[in-house]
Amino acid sequence: MPIIESVAITSSKSLAQARQRVIGQYRQWQRAVPGIVEQFQLSMPMSVIRAKIREEFEKNRYVSDLKSIDVLLVKGQMDYQETVNAWKQQSQLMNYFAKEEADPKPTTFLEKFYAGI
């Protein structure tokens, strides 16, 4: 996998331009999934990783402030660069999936008692 160079930070002039930049970053992430799976030797299907990427983008779907969108784009680009260049460890990458793999939290008194809470 080639090393991704840093990108100059630019600000969006309009919501339409910001939208295009977000779509471009989303596509960049989706194209990198096979390389990420191979590089980190992940034992999960690519569809799960693609769904998680989509979920992360969907979290900020309704952000409409240009400055906030630009900050999110910069953070996304930094995260992409760290992931593709293998500056992250596998455990850091797996933190994104911790919620799905975690045991359900105890709800009743006895479950909490047995769990030591």
N, CA, C and O atoms as a GROMACS GRO file, in nm:
protein
  468
    1MET      N    1   0.085  -0.117   0.000
    1MET     CA    2   0.000   0.000   0.000
    1MET      C    3   0.090   0.124   0.000
    1MET      O    4   0.180   0.134   0.083
    2PRO      N    5   0.065   0.216  -0.092
    2PRO     CA    6   0.149   0.335  -0.096
    2PRO      C    7   0.123   0.426   0.024
    2PRO      O    8   0.013   0.429   0.079
    3ILE      N    9   0.225   0.499   0.060
    3ILE     CA   10   0.212   0.593   0.171
    3ILE      C   11   0.133   0.714   0.124
    3ILE      O   12   0.161   0.770   0.018
    4ILE      N   13   0.034   0.755   0.203
    4ILE     CA   14  -0.049   0.870   0.171
    4ILE      C   15   0.018   0.994   0.228
    4ILE      O   16   0.047   1.001   0.347
    5GLU      N   17   0.043   1.090   0.143
    5GLU     CA   18   0.105   1.216   0.186
    5GLU      C   19   0.000   1.304   0.251
    5GLU      O   20  -0.120   1.286   0.229
    6SER      N   21   0.045   1.399   0.330
    6SER     CA   22  -0.048   1.494   0.392
    6SER      C   23  -0.105   1.586   0.284
    6SER      O   24  -0.042   1.611   0.182
    7VAL      N   25  -0.224   1.635   0.310
    7VAL     CA   26  -0.296   1.718   0.214
    7VAL      C   27  -0.310   1.858   0.273
    7VAL      O   28  -0.329   1.874   0.393
    8ALA      N   29  -0.300   1.958   0.188
    8ALA     CA   30  -0.318   2.095   0.235
    8ALA      C   31  -0.462   2.115   0.281
    8ALA      O   32  -0.556   2.066   0.219
    9ILE      N   33  -0.476   2.186   0.390
    9ILE     CA   34  -0.609   2.211   0.446
    9ILE      C   35  -0.675   2.324   0.368
    9ILE      O   36  -0.618   2.433   0.353
   10THR      N   37  -0.794   2.297   0.318
   10THR     CA   38  -0.871   2.399   0.247
   10THR      C   39  -1.006   2.412   0.312
   10THR      O   40  -1.057   2.319   0.375
   11SER      N   41  -1.064   2.528   0.295
   11SER     CA   42  -1.198   2.549   0.350
   11SER      C   43  -1.298   2.552   0.235
   11SER      O   44  -1.268   2.595   0.124
   12SER      N   45  -1.416   2.504   0.265
   12SER     CA   46  -1.523   2.498   0.165
   12SER      C   47  -1.584   2.636   0.148
   12SER      O   48  -1.602   2.711   0.244
   13LYS      N   49  -1.617   2.668   0.025
   13LYS     CA   50  -1.679   2.798  -0.006
   13LYS      C   51  -1.831   2.793   0.005
   13LYS      O   52  -1.896   2.895   0.030
   14SER      N   53  -1.886   2.674  -0.013
   14SER     CA   54  -2.032   2.658  -0.007
   14SER      C   55  -2.066   2.519   0.044
   14SER      O   56  -1.979   2.432   0.054
   15LEU      N   57  -2.194   2.501   0.077
   15LEU     CA   58  -2.238   2.368   0.122
   15LEU      C   59  -2.226   2.264   0.010
   15LEU      O   60  -2.198   2.147   0.037
   16ALA      N   61  -2.246   2.307  -0.112
   16ALA     CA   62  -2.235   2.214  -0.224
   16ALA      C   63  -2.091   2.165  -0.239
   16ALA      O   64  -2.067   2.047  -0.264
   17GLN      N   65  -1.996   2.255  -0.224
   17GLN     CA   66  -1.856   2.216  -0.232
   17GLN      C   67  -1.818   2.125  -0.115
   17GLN      O   68  -1.746   2.027  -0.133
   18ALA      N   69  -1.867   2.156   0.004
   18ALA     CA   70  -1.840   2.073   0.121
   18ALA      C   71  -1.899   1.934   0.102
   18ALA      O   72  -1.838   1.834   0.138
   19ARG      N   73  -2.018   1.929   0.045
   19ARG     CA   74  -2.082   1.801   0.019
   19ARG      C   75  -1.999   1.715  -0.076
   19ARG      O   76  -1.983   1.595  -0.055
   20GLN      N   77  -1.946   1.777  -0.181
   20GLN     CA   78  -1.862   1.705  -0.276
   20GLN      C   79  -1.734   1.654  -0.210
   20GLN      O   80  -1.688   1.544  -0.239
   21ARG      N   81  -1.677   1.734  -0.121
   21ARG     CA   82  -1.556   1.692  -0.050
   21ARG      C   83  -1.586   1.574   0.043
   21ARG      O   84  -1.506   1.481   0.054
   22VAL      N   85  -1.701   1.578   0.109
   22VAL     CA   86  -1.740   1.468   0.198
   22VAL      C   87  -1.761   1.341   0.117
   22VAL      O   88  -1.715   1.234   0.156
   23ILE      N   89  -1.830   1.351   0.005
   23ILE     CA   90  -1.854   1.234  -0.080
   23ILE      C   91  -1.722   1.178  -0.130
   23ILE      O   92  -1.703   1.057  -0.136
   24GLY      N   93  -1.629   1.267  -0.166
   24GLY     CA   94  -1.497   1.222  -0.211
   24GLY      C   95  -1.422   1.147  -0.102
   24GLY      O   96  -1.359   1.045  -0.128
   25GLN      N   97  -1.430   1.199   0.020
   25GLN     CA   98  -1.362   1.132   0.131
   25GLN      C   99  -1.428   0.998   0.162
   25GLN      O  100  -1.359   0.900   0.192
   26TYR      N  101  -1.559   0.994   0.153
   26TYR     CA  102  -1.632   0.868   0.176
   26TYR      C  103  -1.588   0.763   0.074
   26TYR      O  104  -1.563   0.648   0.110
   27ARG      N  105  -1.579   0.801  -0.052
   27ARG     CA  106  -1.537   0.708  -0.157
   27ARG      C  107  -1.391   0.663  -0.135
   27ARG      O  108  -1.356   0.548  -0.158
   28GLN      N  109  -1.309   0.757  -0.090
   28GLN     CA  110  -1.169   0.725  -0.062
   28GLN      C  111  -1.160   0.616   0.046
   28GLN      O  112  -1.083   0.522   0.032
   29TRP      N  113  -1.239   0.631   0.151
   29TRP     CA  114  -1.241   0.531   0.258
   29TRP      C  115  -1.290   0.397   0.204
   29TRP      O  116  -1.230   0.293   0.233
   30GLN      N  117  -1.398   0.399   0.126
   30GLN     CA  118  -1.455   0.273   0.077
   30GLN      C  119  -1.358   0.200  -0.016
   30GLN      O  120  -1.351   0.077  -0.014
   31ARG      N  121  -1.283   0.276  -0.098
   31ARG     CA  122  -1.186   0.212  -0.187
   31ARG      C  123  -1.070   0.150  -0.111
   31ARG      O  124  -1.007   0.055  -0.158
   32ALA      N  125  -1.041   0.204   0.007
   32ALA     CA  126  -0.926   0.156   0.085
   32ALA      C  127  -0.957   0.032   0.168
   32ALA      O  128  -0.866  -0.026   0.227
   33VAL      N  129  -1.082  -0.009   0.175
   33VAL     CA  130  -1.122  -0.120   0.263
   33VAL      C  131  -1.045  -0.250   0.233
   33VAL      O  132  -0.996  -0.312   0.327
   34PRO      N  133  -1.033  -0.294   0.108
   34PRO     CA  134  -0.959  -0.419   0.084
   34PRO      C  135  -0.814  -0.411   0.134
   34PRO      O  136  -0.763  -0.508   0.191
   35GLY      N  137  -0.750  -0.299   0.114
   35GLY     CA  138  -0.612  -0.282   0.162
   35GLY      C  139  -0.604  -0.281   0.313
   35GLY      O  140  -0.509  -0.335   0.371
   36ILE      N  141  -0.702  -0.220   0.377
   36ILE     CA  142  -0.704  -0.215   0.524
   36ILE      C  143  -0.723  -0.356   0.581
   36ILE      O  144  -0.656  -0.393   0.677
   37VAL      N  145  -0.813  -0.432   0.521
   37VAL     CA  146  -0.838  -0.570   0.568
   37VAL      C  147  -0.710  -0.653   0.554
   37VAL      O  148  -0.674  -0.728   0.644
   38GLU      N  149  -0.643  -0.638   0.441
   38GLU     CA  150  -0.520  -0.715   0.418
   38GLU      C  151  -0.407  -0.668   0.510
   38GLU      O  152  -0.336  -0.750   0.568
   39GLN      N  153  -0.391  -0.538   0.523
   39GLN     CA  154  -0.281  -0.483   0.600
   39GLN      C  155  -0.290  -0.516   0.749
   39GLN      O  156  -0.190  -0.549   0.812
   40PHE      N  157  -0.411  -0.506   0.805
   40PHE     CA  158  -0.430  -0.530   0.947
   40PHE      C  159  -0.472  -0.674   0.976
   40PHE      O  160  -0.492  -0.711   1.092
   41GLN      N  161  -0.484  -0.756   0.872
   41GLN     CA  162  -0.522  -0.896   0.885
   41GLN      C  163  -0.650  -0.911   0.969
   41GLN      O  164  -0.653  -0.987   1.066
   42LEU      N  165  -0.752  -0.838   0.929
   42LEU     CA  166  -0.879  -0.840   1.001
   42LEU      C  167  -0.957  -0.966   0.965
   42LEU      O  168  -0.957  -1.010   0.850
   43SER      N  169  -1.022  -1.023   1.065
   43SER     CA  170  -1.096  -1.147   1.043
   43SER      C  171  -1.245  -1.123   1.024
   43SER      O  172  -1.326  -1.212   1.048
   44MET      N  173  -1.280  -1.004   0.982
   44MET     CA  174  -1.422  -0.975   0.959
   44MET      C  175  -1.442  -0.943   0.812
   44MET      O  176  -1.350  -0.898   0.744
   45PRO      N  177  -1.563  -0.967   0.762
   45PRO     CA  178  -1.588  -0.941   0.620
   45PRO      C  179  -1.581  -0.792   0.587
   45PRO      O  180  -1.604  -0.706   0.673
   46MET      N  181  -1.549  -0.764   0.462
   46MET     CA  182  -1.539  -0.626   0.418
   46MET      C  183  -1.671  -0.552   0.431
   46MET      O  184  -1.672  -0.430   0.451
   47SER      N  185  -1.782  -0.623   0.419
   47SER     CA  186  -1.912  -0.558   0.429
   47SER      C  187  -1.934  -0.497   0.567
   47SER      O  188  -1.998  -0.393   0.579
   48VAL      N  189  -1.881  -0.561   0.671
   48VAL     CA  190  -1.895  -0.507   0.807
   48VAL      C  191  -1.814  -0.379   0.820
   48VAL      O  192  -1.859  -0.283   0.882
   49ILE      N  193  -1.696  -0.378   0.763
   49ILE     CA  194  -1.611  -0.259   0.771
   49ILE      C  195  -1.672  -0.146   0.690
   49ILE      O  196  -1.672  -0.030   0.734
   50ARG      N  197  -1.724  -0.178   0.574
   50ARG     CA  198  -1.789  -0.075   0.491
   50ARG      C  199  -1.911  -0.017   0.563
   50ARG      O  200  -1.936   0.104   0.557
   51ALA      N  201  -1.986  -0.102   0.630
   51ALA     CA  202  -2.104  -0.055   0.704
   51ALA      C  203  -2.061   0.036   0.820
   51ALA      O  204  -2.130   0.134   0.850
   52LYS      N  205  -1.950   0.004   0.885
   52LYS     CA  206  -1.902   0.087   0.996
   52LYS      C  207  -1.856   0.223   0.945
   52LYS      O  208  -1.880   0.325   1.009
   53ILE      N  209  -1.791   0.225   0.831
   53ILE     CA  210  -1.749   0.352   0.771
   53ILE      C  211  -1.872   0.436   0.741
   53ILE      O  212  -1.875   0.556   0.768
   54ARG      N  213  -1.973   0.374   0.684
   54ARG     CA  214  -2.097   0.446   0.654
   54ARG      C  215  -2.161   0.500   0.781
   54ARG      O  216  -2.209   0.613   0.784
   55GLU      N  217  -2.162   0.419   0.886
   55GLU     CA  218  -2.220   0.462   1.014
   55GLU      C  219  -2.147   0.584   1.070
   55GLU      O  220  -2.210   0.675   1.122
   56GLU      N  221  -2.014   0.584   1.059
   56GLU     CA  222  -1.936   0.698   1.108
   56GLU      C  223  -1.968   0.824   1.028
   56GLU      O  224  -1.975   0.933   1.086
   57PHE      N  225  -1.988   0.811   0.899
   57PHE     CA  226  -2.024   0.928   0.818
   57PHE      C  227  -2.167   0.972   0.848
   57PHE      O  228  -2.196   1.092   0.849
   58GLU      N  229  -2.256   0.876   0.871
   58GLU     CA  230  -2.396   0.909   0.898
   58GLU      C  231  -2.413   0.983   1.031
   58GLU      O  232  -2.510   1.057   1.048
   59LYS      N  233  -2.322   0.965   1.124
   59LYS     CA  234  -2.331   1.034   1.253
   59LYS      C  235  -2.336   1.186   1.234
   59LYS      O  236  -2.402   1.257   1.310
   60ASN      N  237  -2.267   1.234   1.133
   60ASN     CA  238  -2.256   1.378   1.110
   60ASN      C  239  -2.332   1.423   0.986
   60ASN      O  240  -2.299   1.526   0.926
   61ARG      N  241  -2.430   1.349   0.949
   61ARG     CA  242  -2.505   1.377   0.826
   61ARG      C  243  -2.573   1.514   0.828
   61ARG      O  244  -2.578   1.581   0.725
   62TYR      N  245  -2.624   1.554   0.941
   62TYR     CA  246  -2.704   1.676   0.946
   62TYR      C  247  -2.626   1.798   0.994
   62TYR      O  248  -2.687   1.898   1.032
   63VAL      N  249  -2.494   1.791   0.994
   63VAL     CA  250  -2.412   1.908   1.027
   63VAL      C  251  -2.421   2.003   0.908
   63VAL      O  252  -2.397   1.963   0.794
   64SER      N  253  -2.455   2.129   0.934
   64SER     CA  254  -2.472   2.223   0.824
   64SER      C  255  -2.380   2.345   0.833
   64SER      O  256  -2.381   2.430   0.744
   65ASP      N  257  -2.302   2.355   0.939
   65ASP     CA  258  -2.208   2.466   0.954
   65ASP      C  259  -2.081   2.434   0.874
   65ASP      O  260  -2.020   2.330   0.894
   66LEU      N  261  -2.042   2.525   0.785
   66LEU     CA  262  -1.927   2.500   0.698
   66LEU      C  263  -1.798   2.477   0.776
   66LEU      O  264  -1.719   2.389   0.741
   67LYS      N  265  -1.777   2.554   0.881
   67LYS     CA  266  -1.654   2.539   0.960
   67LYS      C  267  -1.652   2.403   1.029
   67LYS      O  268  -1.547   2.338   1.036
   68SER      N  269  -1.765   2.360   1.079
   68SER     CA  270  -1.772   2.228   1.143
   68SER      C  271  -1.747   2.116   1.042
   68SER      O  272  -1.678   2.019   1.072
   69ILE      N  273  -1.803   2.130   0.924
   69ILE     CA  274  -1.782   2.030   0.819
   69ILE      C  275  -1.634   2.023   0.782
   69ILE      O  276  -1.578   1.915   0.765
   70ASP      N  277  -1.570   2.141   0.770
   70ASP     CA  278  -1.428   2.143   0.736
   70ASP      C  279  -1.344   2.077   0.844
   70ASP      O  280  -1.248   2.006   0.812
   71VAL      N  281  -1.377   2.098   0.970
   71VAL     CA  282  -1.304   2.035   1.080
   71VAL      C  283  -1.323   1.883   1.073
   71VAL      O  284  -1.227   1.808   1.090
   72LEU      N  285  -1.446   1.839   1.049
   72LEU     CA  286  -1.472   1.695   1.038
   72LEU      C  287  -1.397   1.634   0.920
   72LEU      O  288  -1.349   1.520   0.927
   73LEU      N  289  -1.388   1.709   0.810
   73LEU     CA  290  -1.313   1.660   0.694
   73LEU      C  291  -1.165   1.645   0.726
   73LEU      O  292  -1.102   1.547   0.686
   74VAL      N  293  -1.109   1.742   0.797
   74VAL     CA  294  -0.968   1.734   0.833
   74VAL      C  295  -0.944   1.616   0.926
   74VAL      O  296  -0.847   1.541   0.909
   75LYS      N  297  -1.031   1.598   1.023
   75LYS     CA  298  -1.016   1.484   1.115
   75LYS      C  299  -1.030   1.352   1.040
   75LYS      O  300  -0.957   1.256   1.067
   76GLY      N  301  -1.124   1.346   0.947
   76GLY     CA  302  -1.141   1.225   0.867
   76GLY      C  303  -1.020   1.196   0.781
   76GLY      O  304  -0.981   1.080   0.766
   77GLN      N  305  -0.960   1.301   0.724
   77GLN     CA  306  -0.842   1.282   0.641
   77GLN      C  307  -0.724   1.236   0.726
   77GLN      O  308  -0.646   1.151   0.682
   78MET      N  309  -0.710   1.291   0.846
   78MET     CA  310  -0.602   1.247   0.935
   78MET      C  311  -0.621   1.101   0.975
   78MET      O  312  -0.525   1.024   0.977
   79ASP      N  313  -0.743   1.063   1.005
   79ASP     CA  314  -0.773   0.926   1.043
   79ASP      C  315  -0.745   0.831   0.926
   79ASP      O  316  -0.690   0.722   0.944
   80TYR      N  317  -0.782   0.874   0.807
   80TYR     CA  318  -0.757   0.794   0.686
   80TYR      C  319  -0.606   0.775   0.666
   80TYR      O  320  -0.560   0.664   0.641
   81GLN      N  321  -0.532   0.884   0.678
   81GLN     CA  322  -0.388   0.878   0.660
   81GLN      C  323  -0.322   0.786   0.763
   81GLN      O  324  -0.234   0.708   0.729
   82GLU      N  325  -0.365   0.796   0.888
   82GLU     CA  326  -0.310   0.711   0.993
   82GLU      C  327  -0.342   0.563   0.968
   82GLU      O  328  -0.259   0.476   0.993
   83THR      N  329  -0.461   0.537   0.919
   83THR     CA  330  -0.502   0.399   0.895
   83THR      C  331  -0.429   0.339   0.776
   83THR      O  332  -0.373   0.229   0.786
   84VAL      N  333  -0.427   0.409   0.665
   84VAL     CA  334  -0.368   0.355   0.542
   84VAL      C  335  -0.216   0.343   0.555
   84VAL      O  336  -0.157   0.249   0.502
   85ASN      N  337  -0.155   0.436   0.625
   85ASN     CA  338  -0.009   0.431   0.642
   85ASN      C  339   0.033   0.337   0.754
   85ASN      O  340   0.152   0.326   0.784
   86ALA      N  341  -0.061   0.270   0.816
   86ALA     CA  342  -0.036   0.176   0.926
   86ALA      C  343   0.030   0.245   1.044
   86ALA      O  344   0.116   0.186   1.110
   87TRP      N  345  -0.008   0.368   1.071
   87TRP     CA  346   0.040   0.438   1.190
   87TRP      C  347  -0.046   0.402   1.309
   87TRP      O  348  -0.014   0.438   1.422
   88LYS      N  349  -0.154   0.333   1.284
   88LYS     CA  350  -0.242   0.283   1.391
   88LYS      C  351  -0.208   0.137   1.416
   88LYS      O  352  -0.159   0.066   1.328
   89GLN      N  353  -0.237   0.094   1.537
   89GLN     CA  354  -0.224  -0.047   1.569
   89GLN      C  355  -0.359  -0.114   1.543
   89GLN      O  356  -0.461  -0.047   1.532
   90GLN      N  357  -0.357  -0.244   1.532
   90GLN     CA  358  -0.481  -0.317   1.507
   90GLN      C  359  -0.582  -0.294   1.620
   90GLN      O  360  -0.702  -0.287   1.595
   91SER      N  361  -0.533  -0.284   1.743
   91SER     CA  362  -0.624  -0.263   1.856
   91SER      C  363  -0.694  -0.127   1.846
   91SER      O  364  -0.811  -0.115   1.884
   92GLN      N  365  -0.625  -0.026   1.796
   92GLN     CA  366  -0.689   0.104   1.779
   92GLN      C  367  -0.798   0.098   1.674
   92GLN      O  368  -0.903   0.160   1.688
   93LEU      N  369  -0.773   0.023   1.570
   93LEU     CA  370  -0.873   0.006   1.464
   93LEU      C  371  -0.994  -0.071   1.515
   93LEU      O  372  -1.107  -0.042   1.477
   94MET      N  373  -0.969  -0.171   1.600
   94MET     CA  374  -1.078  -0.253   1.651
   94MET      C  375  -1.165  -0.180   1.753
   94MET      O  376  -1.275  -0.226   1.784
   95ASN      N  377  -1.118  -0.068   1.807
   95ASN     CA  378  -1.201   0.011   1.899
   95ASN      C  379  -1.329   0.060   1.832
   95ASN      O  380  -1.429   0.082   1.901
   96TYR      N  381  -1.327   0.077   1.701
   96TYR     CA  382  -1.448   0.118   1.630
   96TYR      C  383  -1.555   0.010   1.637
   96TYR      O  384  -1.675   0.040   1.631
   97PHE      N  385  -1.513  -0.115   1.650
   97PHE     CA  386  -1.606  -0.227   1.650
   97PHE      C  387  -1.635  -0.279   1.790
   97PHE      O  388  -1.704  -0.380   1.804
   98ALA      N  389  -1.584  -0.215   1.893
   98ALA     CA  390  -1.600  -0.262   2.031
   98ALA      C  391  -1.746  -0.265   2.073
   98ALA      O  392  -1.787  -0.354   2.148
   99LYS      N  393  -1.825  -0.171   2.026
   99LYS     CA  394  -1.966  -0.164   2.064
   99LYS      C  395  -2.043  -0.288   2.018
   99LYS      O  396  -2.128  -0.340   2.091
  100GLU      N  397  -2.015  -0.336   1.897
  100GLU     CA  398  -2.086  -0.452   1.844
  100GLU      C  399  -2.044  -0.581   1.913
  100GLU      O  400  -2.125  -0.672   1.931
  101GLU      N  401  -1.917  -0.589   1.953
  101GLU     CA  402  -1.866  -0.712   2.011
  101GLU      C  403  -1.882  -0.719   2.162
  101GLU      O  404  -1.865  -0.826   2.220
  102ALA      N  405  -1.913  -0.609   2.226
  102ALA     CA  406  -1.922  -0.606   2.372
  102ALA      C  407  -2.045  -0.682   2.420
  102ALA      O  408  -2.147  -0.689   2.351
  103ASP      N  409  -2.033  -0.739   2.539
  103ASP     CA  410  -2.147  -0.808   2.600
  103ASP      C  411  -2.252  -0.704   2.639
  103ASP      O  412  -2.217  -0.590   2.671
  104PRO      N  413  -2.380  -0.743   2.636
  104PRO     CA  414  -2.483  -0.647   2.676
  104PRO      C  415  -2.468  -0.610   2.824
  104PRO      O  416  -2.431  -0.692   2.907
  105LYS      N  417  -2.499  -0.484   2.853
  105LYS     CA  418  -2.488  -0.437   2.991
  105LYS      C  419  -2.598  -0.498   3.076
  105LYS      O  420  -2.710  -0.516   3.029
  106PRO      N  421  -2.566  -0.531   3.202
  106PRO     CA  422  -2.669  -0.588   3.290
  106PRO      C  423  -2.777  -0.485   3.321
  106PRO      O  424  -2.750  -0.366   3.338
  107THR      N  425  -2.901  -0.533   3.327
  107THR     CA  426  -3.013  -0.442   3.352
  107THR      C  427  -3.082  -0.470   3.485
  107THR      O  428  -3.121  -0.377   3.555
  108THR      N  429  -3.097  -0.595   3.519
  108THR     CA  430  -3.167  -0.627   3.644
  108THR      C  431  -3.069  -0.624   3.761
  108THR      O  432  -2.947  -0.622   3.743
  109PHE      N  433  -3.125  -0.623   3.880
  109PHE     CA  434  -3.044  -0.617   4.001
  109PHE      C  435  -2.948  -0.736   4.010
  109PHE      O  436  -2.830  -0.719   4.039
  110LEU      N  437  -2.999  -0.856   3.985
  110LEU     CA  438  -2.915  -0.975   3.996
  110LEU      C  439  -2.804  -0.977   3.891
  110LEU      O  440  -2.692  -1.016   3.921
  111GLU      N  441  -2.836  -0.934   3.770
  111GLU     CA  442  -2.733  -0.929   3.667
  111GLU      C  443  -2.623  -0.831   3.706
  111GLU      O  444  -2.504  -0.859   3.686
  112LYS      N  445  -2.661  -0.718   3.760
  112LYS     CA  446  -2.562  -0.620   3.805
  112LYS      C  447  -2.481  -0.675   3.922
  112LYS      O  448  -2.360  -0.653   3.931
  113PHE      N  449  -2.548  -0.746   4.011
  113PHE     CA  450  -2.480  -0.802   4.127
  113PHE      C  451  -2.375  -0.906   4.084
  113PHE      O  452  -2.262  -0.906   4.132
  114TYR      N  453  -2.417  -0.993   3.991
  114TYR     CA  454  -2.324  -1.096   3.943
  114TYR      C  455  -2.208  -1.034   3.865
  114TYR      O  456  -2.096  -1.087   3.867
  115ALA      N  457  -2.232  -0.924   3.797
  115ALA     CA  458  -2.127  -0.858   3.722
  115ALA      C  459  -2.034  -0.778   3.812
  115ALA      O  460  -1.927  -0.736   3.768
  116GLY      N  461  -2.072  -0.757   3.937
  116GLY     CA  462  -1.988  -0.684   4.030
  116GLY      C  463  -2.004  -0.533   4.020
  116GLY      O  464  -1.914  -0.458   4.058
  117ILE      N  465  -2.118  -0.491   3.970
  117ILE     CA  466  -2.141  -0.347   3.956
  117ILE      C  467  -2.214  -0.294   4.077
  117ILE      O  468  -2.243  -0.175   4.085
   0.00000   0.00000   0.00000
